[in-house]
Amino acid sequence: MAAKQNKDGVLRDLTDLTMGGTSAMFATLFTNPIEVVKTRLQLQGELRSKGQTTVFYKNVPHGLYVVFKTEGLRALQSGLPAYLGFQFFLNSFRLGVYRICERRGLTTTADGRTSILGGAAAAGVGGALGSVAGAPFYLVKTRLQAQAAKAIAVGHQHSHSGTFSALGEIFRKEGIRGVFRGVTPQIPRGMVGSSSQMVSFGFAKDWLRGRGWFQNNPVLLSFMGANLGGLVMTVCLNPFDVAATRLSNQPVDARNRGTLYSGMMDCFVKIIRKEGVYGLYKGVGANYLRLGPHTVLLLVCWDQLKVLEQYLRG
């Protein structure tokens, strides 16, 4: 009996991991065009003072229009396979670990409410693991989305033709370190983003339930909680997101070392010196416009998959 319970436990844990990754891929299909614009906004004016750079992308609507007009509809889904891979690995761990801990009562207090410490720890560990696992795909996603027509190009322009060809090319030229370039800010990005999102999501739902709102509408309850989670998450992770984008896209020298930044802290310092603190929040509007609907689609889908999984288990 014990062996059967352990087997069921492992199988259910694997199911939790898969549900998290699947939910994220579903959301990514709809939000990738905004991610393309966000990446270019974060690279626009790199290491230049305000007023010393040509502004190709003013905001998200303008950026979507410019990309569509100049490069066509297909460009709005640049890097989609790589981004699907990143989101699958990130959220398989991020949501999966959280769900595994949630089922074991590690993310709630004795009265069943969301625990700040327990929830943040579970989400943070899952976010860190997922960020490392998905880092190669984030690297390629960033480079592919930065590649643009010369008239609207920002940041260094790589010449990759696709996700897996890019991974192979990077590995041949730069080795395993090159494949994981930019992973340093990915870890705090994943930890801070996951902790702020999951805890705020849980607290928002607790708050709404406590007032008797949306008790009979779990989808709307998840929707409202996810909106708050996306807002909190955006504010907390944007500086790390900018650093991850810059480190992933920078050119490398003959020794495969970045020519613009030596690491995360060097990136932060140079951005603040050249672009001001505002530089750390470049693309924040795009980040929320992506994270908002992405978080809603992700967490609503995740909640519904949990309901389905429990129903199928009887």
Protein Blocks (a to p, Z undefined) as FASTA:
>chain_A
ZZmmmmmmmmmmmmmmmmmmmmmmmmmmmmmmmmmmmmmmmmgopaiaehiaccfbfblm
lmmmmmmmmnojklmmgoklmmmmmmmmmmmmmmmmmmmmmmnopmbcfkopacfklmmm
mmmmmmmmmmmmmmmmmmmmmmmmmpccfklggcjddfbfbfklmmmmmmmmnommlmmg
oklmmmmmmmmmmmmmmmmmmmmmmmmmmnopaklmmklmmmmmmmmmmmmmmmmmmmmm
mmmmmmmmpccdfkopafkbgbfklmmmmmmmmnojmlmmgoklmmmmmmmmmmmmmmmm
mmmmmmmmmmmnZZ
